[in-house]
Amino acid sequence: MSGEWTRYLVVALVPVLVVLAVRAWVMEPFTVSSDSMEPTISSGAVVLLYKPAAALDTFPNGVVIAFTSPLDGHATIKRVVAGEGQTVAIRDGELYVDDIPISEPFIDRSRIDATYLGPQTVPTGYVFVLGDNRGVSVDSRDYGPVPRTAIQGTLLTGRK
């Protein structure tokens, strides 16, 4: 009887341990708690945080990341718009990276008309992040570039 219980215990515990390991080191559900990424990601949405991406040396512009907010230490999500060495500016609501206008079809331009920033050069080891809902987002315009060491992973959103 003891061997049978051991087998049941192993069969029950192995899946639990696998799920915990995947959640700790690979992928974890993440609940969005603000509307700063609308319309791409709505408040209350559950997305997947891909953790191995946190170890990347660079993050492509346009990818949505989760990171530790420099304001309050909570997990935050925003879109990377510029990496180290790049110059970022916003002129009349339009994003420019290295003086090239960036197409952002997910932005509601009527809400960010007359917005200006920069130009700012992103320092080594940092990324510049912006929320898609620029009118309400608190992002690198407010707290500056985010250190790569604060990045927890990328979000698997299905939209870019």
Sequence and secondary structure as in RCSB ss.txt:
>XXXX:A:sequence
MSGEWTRYLVVALVPVLVVLAVRAWVMEPFTVSSDSMEPTISSGAVVLLYKPAAALDTFPNGVVIAFTSPLDGHA
TIKRVVAGEGQTVAIRDGELYVDDIPISEPFIDRSRIDATYLGPQTVPTGYVFVLGDNRGVSVDSRDYGPVPRTA
IQGTLLTGRK
>XXXX:A:secstr
 HHHHHHHHHHHHHHHHHHHHHHHHTEEEEE  SSTTTTTS TT EEEEEGGGGG S   TT EEEEE TTTS E
EEEEEEE TT EEEEETTEEEETTEE   TTS GGGTTT  EEEEE  TTEEEEE SSTTT  SHHHH  EEGGG
EEEEEE S  
